[in-house]
């Protein structure tokens, strides 16, 4: 916004304040005075500053709460929010909700994306409520099936060339709403710094958990399609007479053999933490010539994660109970597609829980995800299908 435009907008705002002045003076003066109106006047001079002049999320929340105590102050706060040059907020007159300024919203979003799973998968930018990605429809590497139907032929001189063509399908990402509502008492609201820490911590961690759980266990209904429910998943059989609630070297080797070779470069193992004590015991070979299958964190790779067959082992809460399918998952994060529309949307209202002296903070994020493989891949030679997602069946 240009300097002249800003000056014109602020002049209009100041004129509106003057027109309201007489009416405000006649309104009943609640205990504590016109804190919201005073804040409006102070902030008006710094609307071009960071966050529209608010120091923090808590500072903004305090202003919103103060504005709701009197209809005229509510009206003044509404006018101020609409006057901000960034267009950062809106008000719904019926209930006094104000959107939280974008700077604070982005801070929450950054913390949500810091979880290990979402930061590893393929994130796609979205500007509409549906994203369609074309993909090769390939389920077999047999002749005539590669790339959905392309085939090359050896030919002699003057032989007729046989025409073939690939086959495609679309992968659709349709974001669903992930929501959270946080109720904050008036006492906590009075401490702006504590409020900001509280909301950032609680909401960011809860969103992080739900997104991670959806990527692993989601059924695709109003949430992402998780690894364990993907039709492309391959499940290897347990060993004969294998003891319940165990993971053996043979399980790991068979899982690795069923991961398609194109997925090995970025593959990771997701594991239930209860299974970790079994990993250091895994070896290959006979007595005196054993080779370790597992390398603990900080070992030869100097990695923060342990490794199985050279790939990171990431303990997550979302992995199934030890002994159940999903307690160890081998997958390629690049083959999982996720998309989100915009960022985190936040709103605050003092009216929803007015009788209990609480303010409601609402957060919404629209996100979706799924593996783009439709089914396991039949190899050119051999009988075992391969995939980008591999598990071992339940051992009970």
N, C-alpha and C positions, 0 to 999 in steps of 0.2 A: 504494500500500500504506500502511495506517495505521501510526502509530508503534507501537501495541501489537502489531500483526501482525509488524512488523519485529523488535521486541524478542523476541517469542516464537520467531521463526525463528532469530535469532542465538543465543538461549539453547540451543535444540536443537542448533545447530551446535557450540557450545562444549562441550556435554555429549558429543557424538560425538567431538570431539577428545580429551577426557579419557579416554574409553573406549579410544581407540586408542593412548594415550600409552605404556602398558606394552609393547605389542607393538612399537611403533616403536623404543623404546629397545633392544629385543633384536635388532632387525634389523641386518644388516651396515651399517656407516656408510661410504658411498662417499666417495672423496676429494672434498673441498670441502664436506662437511657437508650438513645438511638445508636447502639454500637454498629449495627449493620450499615446505617446511613453514613455514619462517620467513616467507616471503612471504605465505603463506596467513594466518598469524596477524596480520601487519601490515595486510593488506588487509581483514580482517574488520571492523575498526573503521570503515571508510569505504565500506561497500557501498552507501550511498545517494548517493555522490558520482558525478560524471560518469564514464561508461564503467565503472561498477562498481568504481571505485578504481584502475583501471589507467591509467598515464600515456599510453600509446601502444600501437599495434599491436605494436611491437617488445617493449615491456614485457610484454605478454600472451604473446607467443611465447616469451620467455625463461622465463616461469613454466611454460608448458606443457612445454618441453623439460626443465626441471629436474625436473618432476613424474614424468617417464617413467623416470628412472634407477633407481628403487627401487619395488617393488610397493606398499609402504606409503605412500610419498610420493605415488605415483600415485593411491592411494585417497584420500589427504587432499585432493589438488588436485581430484579428481572431486567430493568432497563440498562443497568450497568453491564450485566453479562452479555446482553445483545450488542452493546456498543464496543466490545473488545474487538480489535482489528483482526485477530486470527480466526474469528468465527468459531471459537473453541467450545461454546456451550449454548444450550437451549433451555427454555423453561416450559413446562406444561402447567398452565395456570391453575388447573384443578387441584393438583397435589403438591406443587412447589418443588418438583424434582429438577435438579440442575446436573448437567453433564460435567464430569471432572475434566479439568484442563488436559490437553493432549500430552504434555510433557510427562505428567505423572502416569498417564495411561501407558506410554511407551516404556517407562521404567518397569512396570509390572510385566509387560509383554517380554522384555528382555530376560527377566528372571524366569518366566515360565519356559522359554525356549532353552534354558541352560541345562535341562535334563538330558541325560546321556542318549536316550532313544530318539527323541524328536530332533536333536541336533545331528544325528547320524543319518537319518533317512533322507530321501530326496524331497526337498520342499519346493513346491511350485507356487509362484505368485498368482493371485486370483483377483479379478476385478468384477466378476459377476457371480451369481449363485450356482453356477455349474461350469465345470471345466471338463472338456472332452479331449482325451489324448489318443491319437491313433497309435496302434501297436500291431506288430506282425502276429498273425494268428497261426502260431506254430506249436504243434503238440507232438511232433515226431521228427526225427532226423533221418528217417528212411527215405530212399529215393522216391521222388515225387511228392514229398511232404515238407521238405526243407523250406523255410520261409513261407509256409502255407501253400506250396505248390510249385515252386520254381525248381526246374531240373535241367541240367546240362547233359548233352549226349556227345559221345565220340562219333565222328562222322567221316566217311570217306569222300572222295571227290564226287561232286554232283549229287550227293545224298540230300534228300529233303530235310529241311530244318523243322523240327517239331517245336511248336510254340507252347509255352507254359506261362503262368502268371502267379504272383504272390497273392496271399489272402490277408485281409486286415480285420481288426475289430477295434472298438473304442473302449478306453478305460475312462469312466466318468467319476469325477470327484464332486460331490455335492455336500458342502459343509452343513453340519448340524450344530445346534447351539449348546455350548457348555456354559452353565450358569452357576453363580454362587451369590448368596445373600448373607451379608455380615451385619449383625445388630451390635451397636456400640452404645453404651450407657452415656448419659450426660456427663458423669464424672470423668470418664475416660476421654470424652470429647473435649473437655476443657484443657487437656494437655495435648497440643497439636503435634509435638514431636513424637510422643508415645503412640498417638493415633496412627501416624504415618507408618511407623515401624510395625505396629500391630497388623494393619491391613495388608501391607506389602508381604509380610511373612506368611500370614494365614492363607490369603487368597492365592499367592504365587505357588506355594507348596501344594495346595489342594488341586489347582489346575494342573500342575506338573504331574501329580500322581494320577489323576483321572485320564490325562492324555496318554501317559505311559501304559496304563492298564488297558486303555482302548486299543493301542497299537499291538498289544499282545493277546488280549482276551476278548476284544470287541466282536459282537455278532453282526455288525453292519446295519443294525436297526437303530436309527437315530444316534448312531455313534460310528466310529471307524470300524472297518473289518480287520480284525486282529490276525496275527500270524497263526494262532492255533485253530482258527475257523476258516482259513483260506482253503479253497478247493485245490490249490496247487501244492499243498503240504504233502510231504512224504514221511511216513512213519515206519521206522525199522523195527523188526521183531526183537524181543528180548532174547537172551540166551536160554538154552535149555536148562531147566531147574535153577534159574537165577534166583538168588535170595531176594526177598522183598525189600524195597526201599534201598536198592543199591544201584550204583552206576559203575559199570566195568569198562576196562580198556576195550573189550570187544565192541561194546555199544558205541564208544567214541569212534573207533575205526570204521565201523559200518556206516555211521552217520556221515562221516567225512566222504566215504565212497559214493554216497547218494547225493552229495551237493554238487551241482553242475560245475564243471571246471571254470566256466566264465564268472562264477560267483565267489571263487575262493580268495581273490585278491583283497576284498574288503570284508570278508565274512567275520562274524563275531559269534561267540557262544553266550547266550543268556542262561543264567543258572540261579536256582534257589540257593540261598546262602547255607541252608542246612546240608547241602551236598558238598560243600567245600572240603570238609575233612577227608573225603574219599579221594579227592584229586591227587594229592601228593603221593598216594600209594600206587598210582597207575604207572606201569612199565611195560615195555615190549622186549621180548627176548628171554633167554634162559638164564639160570643162575650164573653169575659171574660175567654176564654179557648183557645186562639189562640196560635199556635206554629209557629215560624218563619221558613220558608222554606229556606231563604237565610241568610247566616252569612257573614257580611262584612269583609274585610281584617283586620287582627290583632285582630279578635274576639276570641272566645273560642279556636279556633285551633291555634292561633298565627301564621297564615299563611300569606304570602305576597299576596295571592289571596283570594277573597271571595269564598264562597262555596254554591252550591245548592245541597240539600239533601246530604251534606257531601263531595261532590266532587268539585275540584277546578274549578272556573270560570275564564277563560283566555280571556281577551279582545284582539282581533286581527283585523288588518285592512282588512283581507281577508273575514271576515264574511259579509253576504249580508246586504243590506239596511234594517233598521228596518221595520218589517211588511212583508218582503219577505222571502220565504223559504231559510234557511241558515243563518238567523240572529242569531239563536241559534242552535248549533250543539252539540250533545252528542255522543262521540265516545271513543273507546278504542285504544290508541296509539300503544299498543303492537300488534294489529291486522293489522297495516299498515306496509308494508315492503318497505324499501328504500335501494338502492345500488349505490355506486359511484366507478368509476375506478380511482385509484390513487388519486391524489390531484389536486389542481389548477395548470393549465399550464399558464405560462405568457411569453410574448414576447414583445420586444420594438424595434421600428424602427424610425429613423429620416427622412427616405426618402419618406414616404407616403404623408406627408404634408410639404414637403421641401419648397414649395413656400410661405407658410404662417408662416414659422419659428416656426413650432410646431413638437413635437415628439409624436408618437402614442404608447400607451401601450395597449396590447391586453391580455385579460384573458379568459380562457376557463375552464369549469368544466363539466364533463360528469356524469349525475346523472339521476336516474329514481325511481319511486315508485308507489305503488298501494296497496289497501286493498287486502288481500289474500282470503277473502270470495267471492264466486261467486254469491251468492243470499241470500235472507233472509232465516232463518231457521224456519221450521214448528215445533211447539212443540209437545211433546207426548200427552199432554192433553191441551185443549184450542183451540181457533180459530185464535188468533192473531199471526202473524209471529214475529220473533225476529231477531235482528241483532247486529252488532258491531258499526253501524252508524245509528243515529236516528235524524230526523228533524221534524219540524212542518210546515204544509202547509202555503202558503201565506195568510195573513190576510189583505185584502184590500176591 
